[in-house]
Amino acid sequence: MKIAIVGTGYVGLVTGTCFAEIGVNVICVDTNSEKIESLKKGIIPIYENGLEEMVIRNTKAGRLQFTTSLESCLNEVDVVFSAVGTPPDEDGSADLSYVLAVARTIGRNMQKYILVVTKSTVPVGTAQKVRAVIQEELDKRGIDIEFDVASNPEFLKEGNAVNDFMSPDRVVVGVESEHARKLMSKLYKPFLLNNFRVIFMDIPSAEMTKYTANSMLATRISFMNDIANLCELVGADVNMVRSGIGSDTRIGRKFLYPGIGYGGSCFPKDVKALIKTAEQNGYQMRVLKAVEEVNENQKSILFEKLQKHFNGNLQGKTIALWGLSFKPETDDMREAPALILIDNLLRAGCKIRAYDPAAMNECRRRIGEGIHYATDMYDAVLDADALMLITEWKEFRLPSWAVIKKTMEQPVVLDGRNIYDKKEMEEQGFVYHCIGK
């Protein structure tokens, strides 16, 4: 089987490479010629564990190709996955212009049956719009060619995307025909030989499933952050509370870790889009609006703790930041809490020394040279009045606190991810602040 993947971002590149890994002939398409030329050389534009080696291996084997022209390969393939971006418009709704542009190109150039699969996260009803655009272009050409549309939302975690794709806990597919169902079954069967976990459903339900999943996870995060803030006020320990409720099998332990808010390319965008979809249909998502509000407030919680510690006087203070990406194992800083924190610190007159194992270049691209980019975690704390942990990278888990205390101007640590033990930190002479205690 031969397929095309349009869009070479996180979703498209991982999808195409993983399909190539199991023997499918894949052509990845992107309008960015510079990116395509880099990919041909094995240079990938994102940080994702294990992906670079897989891209190089499958490119050399001839199973993975890259091009800027969908038209040139369209009639060689059986399936086209649309994995282009759906950025939020100013009103929070998903921008479908790239998705519909792909559909228009397909309609203008297809000569035979093609299954068109939406991989991007899109609102309910998008598949109908894709079908209408393709049919419109076929009608203009005065030809009658059968085609199918399907929805196949992704559930990849940045930092673990390759493993998620190669060993999925489930695959959700929305189809309208038996032929489309058979094609999708054939594609995914090699990943699920021992336990075929493809969940087939109607297309609107598949489109809705993606938004609902991300919104549920975002809700759990904001709920625990709300509880953490209350724990501080009443003298409770949120980690003990989390352990107590997580042992209930109806609740479970995942996504109950308090912190400084969620970020990334999915949760903020998808929560906004689902709220907007509801409004367009005359309904208010009251819970999700609260989730969004709590999350935005939580991104400033560590800065407020810093202000309180220094009695509101931050002018001239040197602040060390450990972590910049929105989560570990990625260089992604989209909607990252670090961006809000950096802005607040600079406005308050602070000097910033920051270190992240992967996101330094991305931070430079976003905010320039207004902060000091440290060479490592120990360089970051040099003469610092406070250390703020933003992203829980593994290398930050067990530092040499004796060295750090000698290096810092003041032994103050603000732990935005609750990875350190309060008692141990205080025994080593640090003033320690965290979330929910």
Wavefront OBJ file of the C-alpha trace (Angstrom):
o trace
v 0.000 0.000 0.000
v 1.142 3.540 -0.742
v -0.061 6.575 1.182
v 0.556 10.318 1.337
v 0.783 12.396 4.513
v 0.162 16.117 4.042
v 1.861 18.181 6.734
v 5.168 17.335 8.429
v 4.626 18.697 11.922
v 4.503 16.518 15.047
v 1.505 14.525 13.866
v 2.290 14.214 10.179
v 5.972 13.358 10.495
v 5.451 10.809 13.262
v 2.502 9.236 11.420
v 4.332 8.954 8.113
v 7.553 7.651 9.635
v 5.817 5.033 11.763
v 3.766 3.752 8.834
v 7.000 3.490 6.832
v 8.576 1.549 9.692
v 6.037 -1.268 9.304
v 6.487 -1.454 5.529
v 4.040 1.051 4.018
v 5.352 3.235 1.196
v 4.896 6.793 2.431
v 5.215 10.175 0.740
v 5.283 13.121 3.155
v 4.146 16.416 1.649
v 4.755 19.941 2.923
v 4.686 23.344 1.217
v 7.786 24.420 3.160
v 10.572 23.591 0.700
v 13.345 24.288 3.229
v 11.830 21.800 5.674
v 11.429 19.172 2.948
v 15.064 19.516 1.856
v 16.202 19.154 5.470
v 14.055 16.053 5.945
v 15.558 14.473 2.840
v 18.935 14.863 4.571
v 17.639 13.333 7.789
v 17.443 16.676 9.623
v 14.152 16.831 11.502
v 12.554 20.101 12.682
v 11.291 18.833 16.045
v 12.713 17.150 19.125
v 11.042 13.765 19.517
v 12.722 10.770 21.094
v 13.699 8.107 18.520
v 12.205 9.909 15.525
v 15.396 11.084 13.814
v 16.894 7.595 13.633
v 13.635 6.211 12.255
v 13.394 8.934 9.585
v 16.953 8.265 8.413
v 16.468 4.486 8.377
v 13.255 4.540 6.343
v 14.467 7.238 3.962
v 17.507 5.114 3.122
v 15.259 2.075 2.665
v 13.150 4.009 0.149
v 9.913 3.608 2.115
v 9.816 7.266 3.202
v 9.936 10.084 0.671
v 9.464 13.847 0.902
v 8.032 16.326 -1.594
v 6.460 19.778 -1.791
v 3.912 18.700 -4.414
v 0.792 16.754 -3.512
v -0.295 16.944 -7.152
v 2.765 15.001 -8.320
v 2.072 11.971 -6.124
v -1.689 12.102 -5.605
v -2.630 9.446 -8.127
v 0.101 7.041 -6.974
v -1.463 6.618 -3.526
v -4.504 4.853 -2.091
v -4.900 6.999 1.017
v -4.174 10.653 1.778
v -3.838 11.675 5.421
v -4.393 15.372 6.049
v -2.233 16.355 9.038
v -1.940 20.091 8.471
v -2.274 22.662 11.225
v -5.585 23.873 12.625
v -4.479 26.922 14.637
v -7.060 28.804 16.717
v -8.671 31.869 15.177
v -8.993 35.023 17.270
v -12.402 33.840 18.486
v -11.011 30.458 19.615
v -12.481 28.412 16.765
v -10.238 26.107 14.733
v -8.871 27.578 11.513
v -9.731 25.040 8.799
v -8.201 26.933 5.872
v -5.241 24.516 5.535
v -7.477 21.451 5.832
v -9.825 22.728 3.135
v -6.907 23.776 0.913
v -5.701 20.151 0.943
v -9.219 18.998 0.041
v -9.331 21.478 -2.825
v -6.010 20.260 -4.209
v -7.254 16.675 -4.070
v -10.494 17.522 -5.864
v -8.661 19.408 -8.603
v -6.138 16.667 -9.331
v -7.506 13.213 -8.445
v -7.927 10.743 -11.281
v -8.987 7.640 -9.334
v -10.512 6.503 -6.046
v -8.794 7.935 -2.971
v -9.584 7.647 0.734
v -9.084 11.072 2.328
v -8.402 10.814 6.063
v -8.401 13.795 8.405
v -5.648 13.297 10.979
v -5.629 16.865 12.247
v -7.724 17.766 15.261
v -10.828 19.304 13.718
v -14.321 20.289 14.905
v -17.352 18.098 14.336
v -18.603 18.564 10.792
v -15.188 19.078 9.184
v -15.351 15.818 7.207
v -18.587 16.996 5.618
v -16.849 20.229 4.575
v -13.904 18.264 3.160
v -16.263 16.041 1.177
v -18.169 19.075 -0.142
v -14.992 20.858 -1.278
v -13.652 17.778 -3.086
v -17.018 17.181 -4.764
v -17.245 20.831 -5.763
v -13.889 20.618 -7.551
v -14.854 17.353 -9.249
v -18.094 18.946 -10.467
v -16.146 21.869 -11.897
v -14.071 19.380 -13.861
v -17.206 17.594 -15.011
v -16.003 14.181 -13.914
v -17.420 11.497 -11.623
v -14.857 9.778 -9.414
v -15.695 7.862 -6.263
v -13.881 8.796 -3.065
v -14.302 8.362 0.686
v -13.556 10.555 3.652
v -12.662 9.327 7.118
v -11.612 10.705 10.485
v -8.618 9.257 12.343
v -7.740 11.567 15.257
v -4.301 11.230 16.836
v -3.662 10.556 20.522
v 0.102 11.076 20.611
v 1.931 12.477 23.619
v 4.801 14.782 22.721
v 8.008 13.216 23.965
v 6.562 9.720 23.573
v 4.884 10.044 20.189
v 6.776 7.257 18.398
v 6.012 4.725 21.131
v 2.383 5.860 21.262
v 1.985 5.305 17.529
v 3.835 1.997 17.382
v 2.002 0.567 20.414
v -1.337 2.392 20.644
v -3.790 1.722 23.438
v -6.541 2.345 20.895
v -7.070 3.688 17.378
v -10.235 5.688 16.697
v -11.533 5.709 13.124
v -14.664 7.323 11.749
v -15.835 5.931 8.393
v -18.844 6.036 6.087
v -18.228 2.996 3.859
v -17.130 -0.607 4.149
v -14.321 -0.002 1.665
v -12.882 2.781 3.839
v -13.165 0.517 6.870
v -11.218 -2.262 5.139
v -8.455 0.113 4.020
v -8.018 1.525 7.533
v -8.060 -1.968 9.049
v -5.320 -3.051 6.645
v -3.168 -0.051 7.566
v -3.425 -0.493 11.326
v -3.425 -4.288 11.608
v 0.414 -4.574 11.783
v 0.444 -2.365 14.896
v -2.210 -4.414 16.641
v -1.534 -8.035 15.664
v -2.120 -9.463 19.132
v -5.021 -7.245 20.130
v -6.892 -5.376 17.388
v -7.945 -2.224 19.206
v -9.347 -0.169 16.346
v -12.613 1.448 17.406
v -14.767 2.151 14.345
v -17.557 4.695 14.615
v -19.368 7.351 12.613
v -17.291 10.347 11.566
v -18.902 13.027 13.808
v -18.316 10.810 16.844
v -14.657 10.297 15.888
v -14.178 14.046 15.479
v -15.814 14.647 18.848
v -13.773 11.939 20.597
v -10.474 13.784 20.154
v -11.735 17.060 21.614
v -13.485 15.280 24.450
v -10.384 13.285 25.413
v -8.116 16.324 25.575
v -10.745 18.387 27.378
v -11.202 15.667 30.006
v -7.446 15.534 30.659
v -7.273 19.329 30.857
v -10.185 19.263 33.294
v -8.381 16.834 35.606
v -5.297 19.067 35.616
v -7.221 22.256 36.382
v -9.318 20.494 39.026
v -6.205 19.331 40.894
v -4.629 22.765 40.611
v -7.779 24.271 42.106
v -7.661 21.705 44.927
v -3.929 22.395 45.451
v -4.570 26.101 45.914
v -7.270 25.348 48.492
v -4.978 22.856 50.257
v -2.484 25.643 50.883
v -5.164 27.789 52.489
v -6.525 25.091 54.803
v -3.209 23.451 55.732
v -3.612 20.221 53.751
v -1.001 18.467 51.594
v -2.186 18.070 48.005
v 0.179 15.128 47.391
v -1.524 13.184 50.165
v -4.930 14.182 48.825
v -3.903 13.069 45.333
v -2.738 9.715 46.671
v -5.980 9.292 48.581
v -8.293 9.940 45.662
v -6.056 8.296 43.039
v -6.344 4.945 44.798
v -10.041 4.974 43.912
v -10.236 2.924 40.698
v -13.102 5.097 39.470
v -10.734 8.083 39.491
v -7.247 6.659 38.910
v -3.887 8.381 39.355
v -3.134 9.883 35.948
v -3.287 13.623 35.244
v -3.825 14.453 38.920
v -0.454 16.139 39.465
v -0.720 19.784 40.556
v 1.612 22.309 38.995
v 1.747 25.598 37.152
v -0.795 24.846 34.446
v -0.949 22.952 31.165
v 0.424 24.207 27.857
v 1.440 22.764 24.509
v -0.164 22.553 21.116
v -3.228 20.497 22.083
v -4.959 21.164 25.400
v -5.268 24.985 25.209
v -6.288 24.944 21.554
v -8.735 22.053 21.852
v -10.455 23.377 24.965
v -10.992 26.718 23.215
v -12.252 25.014 20.061
v -14.768 22.842 21.927
v -16.077 25.881 23.806
v -16.488 27.669 20.462
v -18.181 24.666 18.822
v -20.710 24.634 21.646
v -21.376 28.368 21.274
v -21.929 27.936 17.533
v -24.579 25.368 18.399
v -26.289 27.475 21.059
v -24.764 25.745 24.081
v -22.387 26.874 26.830
v -19.561 24.599 28.051
v -19.578 25.950 31.591
v -17.157 23.397 33.018
v -14.580 23.921 30.262
v -14.747 27.696 30.629
v -13.818 27.239 34.288
v -11.043 24.815 33.308
v -9.566 27.441 30.992
v -9.836 30.208 33.598
v -8.168 28.115 36.319
v -5.341 27.192 33.953
v -4.598 30.771 32.954
v -4.493 31.832 36.613
v -2.264 28.879 37.541
v 0.449 29.985 35.125
v 1.116 32.981 37.390
v 0.985 31.131 40.716
v 4.765 30.625 41.004
v 5.443 34.294 40.246
v 2.978 35.291 42.969
v 4.820 33.041 45.442
v 8.111 34.672 44.452
v 6.628 38.136 44.947
v 5.333 37.171 48.369
v 8.689 35.763 49.443
v 10.511 38.988 48.532
v 7.716 41.250 49.829
v 6.951 42.521 46.338
v 10.494 43.806 45.725
v 11.899 41.893 42.746
v 13.789 44.730 41.069
v 17.328 43.588 40.244
v 16.831 40.037 41.543
v 18.510 37.234 39.581
v 16.140 34.313 39.021
v 17.231 30.903 37.741
v 14.768 28.896 35.654
v 15.076 25.149 35.206
v 12.956 24.127 32.227
v 11.325 26.110 29.423
v 9.318 23.604 27.364
v 5.707 22.976 28.343
v 6.595 19.392 29.350
v 9.702 17.158 29.456
v 11.078 15.302 26.409
v 10.090 18.013 23.937
v 11.307 21.423 22.781
v 7.737 22.659 22.300
v 7.011 25.994 24.001
v 3.556 26.637 22.605
v 1.392 28.012 25.446
v 4.205 27.083 27.864
v 3.831 28.432 31.429
v 7.497 29.499 31.188
v 6.562 32.199 28.678
v 4.084 33.807 31.091
v 6.586 33.540 33.936
v 9.433 35.086 31.924
v 7.215 37.985 30.912
v 6.167 38.601 34.537
v 9.772 38.407 35.791
v 11.075 40.833 33.185
v 8.263 43.281 33.903
v 9.196 43.123 37.583
v 12.809 44.038 36.780
v 14.365 40.610 37.295
v 17.416 39.185 35.576
v 16.814 35.651 34.267
v 19.270 32.777 33.879
v 17.501 29.878 32.138
v 18.380 26.331 31.170
v 16.424 23.625 29.344
v 17.880 20.408 27.862
v 16.020 20.840 24.563
v 14.141 24.152 24.269
v 16.932 26.774 24.387
v 16.860 27.503 20.652
v 13.080 27.573 20.622
v 13.115 30.075 23.489
v 15.628 32.245 21.626
v 13.391 32.154 18.573
v 10.402 33.264 20.618
v 11.790 35.901 22.963
v 15.272 36.745 21.693
v 18.268 37.552 23.879
v 16.479 39.292 26.730
v 17.528 36.551 29.165
v 20.742 34.667 29.831
v 20.839 31.172 28.329
v 22.887 29.012 30.685
v 25.180 26.219 29.547
v 23.775 23.774 32.110
v 21.615 23.587 35.242
v 24.481 24.631 37.528
v 25.428 27.614 35.384
v 21.803 28.752 35.606
v 21.876 29.108 39.418
v 25.089 31.180 39.500
v 24.494 34.137 41.896
v 20.742 33.536 41.725
v 18.428 34.930 44.397
v 15.922 32.156 43.681
v 15.612 28.986 41.607
v 12.297 28.190 39.948
v 11.649 24.683 38.590
v 9.312 24.987 35.602
v 9.660 21.706 33.671
v 10.288 18.360 35.392
v 13.102 17.040 33.188
v 14.740 13.919 34.620
v 18.143 15.579 34.989
v 16.633 18.033 37.475
v 15.437 15.304 39.853
v 18.627 14.699 41.848
v 20.965 17.714 41.646
v 23.841 18.405 44.026
v 22.117 20.747 46.443
v 25.361 21.346 48.357
v 26.977 22.771 45.209
v 23.860 24.766 44.360
v 23.640 26.334 47.818
v 27.250 27.538 47.572
v 26.602 28.937 44.096
v 23.356 30.801 44.774
v 23.152 34.237 46.309
v 20.126 33.164 48.354
v 19.018 29.518 48.934
v 15.432 29.901 47.744
v 13.711 27.216 45.622
v 10.233 27.435 44.114
v 9.170 24.033 42.815
v 6.463 24.374 40.179
v 6.101 20.606 39.707
v 6.391 19.275 43.287
v 9.298 16.949 42.492
v 11.346 17.698 45.618
v 10.767 16.788 49.258
v 10.034 19.803 51.444
v 11.600 18.326 54.576
v 14.802 17.322 52.796
v 15.137 20.739 51.154
v 14.732 22.539 54.465
v 17.238 20.224 56.160
v 19.798 21.273 53.530
v 19.187 24.913 54.352
v 16.851 25.941 51.548
v 13.710 28.009 51.763
v 11.312 25.811 49.791
v 8.007 26.695 48.164
v 5.857 24.294 46.123
v 2.268 23.842 44.949
v -0.501 22.785 47.303
v 1.332 22.479 50.620
l 1 2 3 4 5 6 7 8 9 10 11 12 13 14 15 16 17 18 19 20 21 22 23 24 25 26 27 28 29 30 31 32 33 34 35 36 37 38 39 40 41 42 43 44 45 46 47 48 49 50 51 52 53 54 55 56 57 58 59 60 61 62 63 64 65 66 67 68 69 70 71 72 73 74 75 76 77 78 79 80 81 82 83 84 85 86 87 88 89 90 91 92 93 94 95 96 97 98 99 100 101 102 103 104 105 106 107 108 109 110 111 112 113 114 115 116 117 118 119 120 121 122 123 124 125 126 127 128 129 130 131 132 133 134 135 136 137 138 139 140 141 142 143 144 145 146 147 148 149 150 151 152 153 154 155 156 157 158 159 160 161 162 163 164 165 166 167 168 169 170 171 172 173 174 175 176 177 178 179 180 181 182 183 184 185 186 187 188 189 190 191 192 193 194 195 196 197 198 199 200 201 202 203 204 205 206 207 208 209 210 211 212 213 214 215 216 217 218 219 220 221 222 223 224 225 226 227 228 229 230 231 232 233 234 235 236 237 238 239 240 241 242 243 244 245 246 247 248 249 250 251 252 253 254 255 256 257 258 259 260 261 262 263 264 265 266 267 268 269 270 271 272 273 274 275 276 277 278 279 280 281 282 283 284 285 286 287 288 289 290 291 292 293 294 295 296 297 298 299 300 301 302 303 304 305 306 307 308 309 310 311 312 313 314 315 316 317 318 319 320 321 322 323 324 325 326 327 328 329 330 331 332 333 334 335 336 337 338 339 340 341 342 343 344 345 346 347 348 349 350 351 352 353 354 355 356 357 358 359 360 361 362 363 364 365 366 367 368 369 370 371 372 373 374 375 376 377 378 379 380 381 382 383 384 385 386 387 388 389 390 391 392 393 394 395 396 397 398 399 400 401 402 403 404 405 406 407 408 409 410 411 412 413 414 415 416 417 418 419 420 421 422 423 424 425 426 427 428 429 430 431 432 433 434 435 436 437
